[in-house]
Amino acid sequence: MVTKAYNPSGQEFARQADRLRHIQEIYAQYLGVKRDLFLRLEVLSEKGWPDRRAEIRDAFELQILYLERDSLRMADLVSRRDETLGLAHSLSDVCSRVESTWSEREDSELASRNSKYQHVDNSIRRLCAKCRDGMKGPLADMERDPEYARARNDARANIDRMLQLRWD
């Protein structure tokens, strides 16, 4: 997907920059909630599957790396004043732009100018190859754990509160 940079002038530029920073702040809060959930789930998973601790840590490290990658992508979109991001009206719109409509071209360009992004991307590739199907059993058991259900419900409630924030 090729996106254009939004190039407003004067007061409109300042308003658009403020809006993009606001979207970035909300997205950072969202990523923080997800990170907290993953950290809680990792502890619960290790408790239930102590013999698979290394695999569990790899799987959750992968999730944290995805969050880091998405944060770096968001910063890139804001710095480029991405028009699509500026038109977002919901957290779903923002997540779509950062995750599913992020292009291979954007990925390679960001990796070429940002060594941290390149490192995170390489780490994701390495762990994806390592983690394939090894977590199906522990994750299925975790789904039935009452502590997991509470943690998941708390995270959903926090995300729902964020969704109620005004975007405009």
Secondary structure, DSSP 4 states (H G I P E B T S, - for coil): ---PBP---HHHHHHHHHHHHHHHHHHHHHHHHHHHHHHHHHHHHHHH-GGGHHHHHHHHHHHHHHHHHHHHHHHHHHHTTBHHHHT--SHHHHHIIIIIS--HHHHHHHHHH-HHHHHHHHHHHHHHHHHTTTTHHHHHHHHT-HHHHHHHHHHHHHHHHHHTS---
